[in-house]
C-alpha cells in the first residue's frame, strides 16, 4: 500500500517538511472533495441565517492561499486575480462577490490558488528550508519561520468544517452521507504504508 492509494494522507515516514506539506494538502484535498461537482445553485445554498455559502468559501480560501504564500511568505503583493478587488468597500468582498461567479470560475480560483501556493512553498523550501524567516512579523518585530507559517496553515480553518453541512443542504456529492467515514477498504487503526 502506498500514498498513491490514499493521496490525501501525509506520509507515514518522511521529513518534517513532507509531513507539514502533506497535512496542508490533506486539508486542501478534503475541502475540494466536499465542495466538488456543485452547480451554481449548490454553491449558493445558505444554512439558516448564515450568509456563508460554499461558493463564498471557495473564493475566500483561494484568497487565503494566495495571501499566505505571497504577502506573508515574501512580502510580495498578492497579485492576480485579487489585485483591484474592492477590499476597502467590503471587508467580505470575496464571500459576497462569489454569488456573481460561475462554478467554473470559483473552482478555477481555488485550484489556481492551490497550485500557486504549492509552487511558492516548494520554491521556499528548496531555497532555505523550514528554519528560514518569512516576511510575516510579530508586533515586536520578530519574523516568523517558514515552519510556523506552514504550521498555522495546516490547522483546520473553520471553512474545512462547514462544507459537509452546507453541501448536505444542497443535496450534493459532499453531503454527510456521501462522504465516507474512512477511505474505502481501510480498517480503523490501519495506516497506509
Wavefront OBJ file of the C-alpha trace (Angstrom):
o trace
v 0.000 0.000 0.000
v 1.426 3.425 -0.941
v 0.390 7.044 -0.581
v -0.995 6.828 -4.106
v -3.656 4.567 -2.576
v -4.575 7.398 -0.188
v -3.216 10.597 -1.773
v -4.865 12.750 0.888
v -2.722 11.227 3.642
v 0.590 12.743 4.770
v 3.495 10.297 4.510
v 3.841 7.611 7.187
v 7.549 8.366 7.352
v 9.224 11.402 5.896
v 10.864 14.688 6.612
v 9.266 17.396 8.683
v 8.650 19.386 5.505
v 6.943 16.379 3.886
v 4.702 15.950 6.922
v 3.741 19.631 7.071
v 3.066 19.916 3.348
v 1.250 16.571 3.471
v -1.007 17.816 6.261
v -1.676 21.006 4.308
v -2.535 19.040 1.171
v -4.824 16.789 3.210
v -6.865 19.838 4.240
v -6.926 21.120 0.666
v -7.996 17.737 -0.708
v -10.697 17.293 1.925
v -12.163 20.731 1.246
v -12.080 20.252 -2.539
v -13.751 16.844 -2.201
v -16.521 18.249 -0.021
v -17.131 21.202 -2.336
v -16.727 19.364 -5.653
v -19.166 18.979 -8.545
v -21.748 21.537 -7.468
v -23.767 23.673 -9.836
v -24.445 27.374 -9.268
v -27.463 26.648 -7.072
v -25.491 24.205 -4.924
v -22.667 26.711 -4.442
v -25.149 29.359 -3.252
v -27.011 27.336 -0.601
v -27.100 29.017 2.806
v -27.600 27.332 6.153
v -30.071 29.065 8.454
v -29.406 32.768 8.907
v -25.781 32.498 7.809
v -24.693 34.293 4.651
v -21.900 31.741 4.160
v -22.019 29.618 1.006
v -19.674 27.015 -0.459
v -19.048 29.379 -3.370
v -18.036 32.106 -0.929
v -15.851 29.646 0.942
v -14.093 28.529 -2.259
v -13.261 32.130 -3.096
v -12.311 33.049 0.488
v -9.958 30.096 0.902
v -8.430 30.840 -2.513
v -7.625 34.366 -1.299
v -6.191 32.898 1.917
v -3.910 30.562 -0.062
v -2.543 33.384 -2.201
v -2.231 35.817 0.719
v -0.399 33.302 2.925
v 2.086 32.287 0.260
v 2.773 35.762 -1.192
v 2.282 38.594 1.301
v 3.078 36.625 4.466
v 5.778 34.464 2.875
v 7.764 37.040 0.927
v 6.065 40.410 1.275
v 5.198 40.361 -2.430
v 1.851 41.839 -3.482
v -0.986 39.321 -3.623
v -1.210 39.738 -7.400
v -3.769 38.494 -9.884
v -6.587 37.731 -9.724
v -7.036 39.618 -6.434
v -5.451 42.993 -7.143
v -8.027 45.625 -7.860
v -10.714 43.935 -5.749
v -12.913 46.221 -3.662
v -11.422 45.259 -0.288
v -11.954 48.764 1.127
v -15.620 48.929 0.220
v -16.494 45.440 1.501
v -14.392 43.509 4.014
v -16.219 40.338 2.988
v -15.790 41.023 -0.724
v -14.649 37.502 -1.586
v -17.615 35.999 0.255
v -20.248 38.330 -1.181
v -18.888 38.606 -4.733
v -18.838 34.816 -5.175
v -22.577 34.932 -5.915
v -21.701 36.588 -9.235
v -19.149 33.950 -10.235
v -19.870 30.778 -12.179
v -18.980 27.404 -10.662
v -16.154 27.111 -13.200
v -14.732 30.474 -12.130
v -14.898 29.552 -8.435
v -13.293 26.138 -8.912
v -10.610 27.718 -11.149
v -9.879 30.355 -8.479
v -9.442 27.670 -5.805
v -7.447 25.257 -7.968
v -5.229 28.053 -9.300
v -4.516 29.437 -5.830
v -3.608 25.972 -4.515
v -1.235 25.365 -7.427
v 0.423 28.780 -6.980
v 0.768 28.151 -3.242
v 2.306 24.721 -3.777
v 4.830 26.177 -6.217
v 5.752 29.087 -3.913
v 6.081 26.836 -0.876
v 8.158 24.308 -2.812
v 10.489 27.075 -4.015
v 10.817 28.474 -0.491
v 11.586 25.037 0.962
v 14.213 24.450 -1.738
v 15.869 27.812 -1.131
v 16.071 27.836 2.653
v 14.093 25.114 4.390
v 11.675 25.422 7.276
v 14.016 27.414 9.522
v 14.249 30.456 7.251
v 12.498 33.661 8.241
v 9.481 34.807 6.271
v 8.060 38.274 5.800
v 5.356 37.834 8.463
v 6.341 39.630 11.658
v 5.099 39.645 15.230
v 4.172 43.071 16.658
v 7.530 43.106 18.496
v 9.375 42.833 15.166
v 10.332 39.146 15.258
v 9.900 37.327 11.960
v 8.083 34.010 11.816
v 9.823 30.996 10.342
v 8.555 29.155 7.296
v 7.818 26.266 9.670
v 5.442 28.486 11.658
v 3.774 29.834 8.521
v 3.059 26.335 7.189
v 2.039 25.031 10.621
v -0.510 27.829 11.008
v -1.905 26.987 7.576
v -2.242 23.297 8.470
v -4.630 23.998 11.322
v -8.114 23.214 10.029
v -9.807 26.514 9.216
v -13.442 26.958 10.117
v -14.184 26.566 6.429
v -12.914 22.988 6.360
v -15.584 22.002 8.900
v -18.583 23.657 7.264
v -18.742 22.294 3.698
v -20.417 18.987 4.586
v -23.205 20.811 6.418
v -23.801 23.300 3.621
v -23.428 20.702 0.885
v -25.833 18.305 2.556
v -28.461 21.016 2.257
v -27.574 21.317 -1.422
v -28.033 17.516 -1.723
v -24.599 17.377 -3.333
v -21.890 14.767 -3.558
v -20.340 16.326 -0.473
v -23.295 15.537 1.766
v -22.503 13.885 5.057
v -23.960 10.611 3.791
v -21.776 10.718 0.664
v -18.512 11.444 2.490
v -17.097 8.125 3.651
v -16.247 7.873 7.329
v -12.925 6.409 6.211
v -11.446 5.653 2.813
v -12.918 2.536 1.173
v -11.175 -0.661 2.202
v -9.435 0.937 5.158
v -9.702 -0.651 8.564
v -9.701 1.636 11.636
v -6.179 1.773 13.031
v -4.666 0.639 9.736
v -2.474 3.255 8.120
v -1.147 3.406 4.585
v 2.457 2.323 4.238
l 1 2 3 4 5 6 7 8 9 10 11 12 13 14 15 16 17 18 19 20 21 22 23 24 25 26 27 28 29 30 31 32 33 34 35 36 37 38 39 40 41 42 43 44 45 46 47 48 49 50 51 52 53 54 55 56 57 58 59 60 61 62 63 64 65 66 67 68 69 70 71 72 73 74 75 76 77 78 79 80 81 82 83 84 85 86 87 88 89 90 91 92 93 94 95 96 97 98 99 100 101 102 103 104 105 106 107 108 109 110 111 112 113 114 115 116 117 118 119 120 121 122 123 124 125 126 127 128 129 130 131 132 133 134 135 136 137 138 139 140 141 142 143 144 145 146 147 148 149 150 151 152 153 154 155 156 157 158 159 160 161 162 163 164 165 166 167 168 169 170 171 172 173 174 175 176 177 178 179 180 181 182 183 184 185 186 187 188 189 190 191 192 193
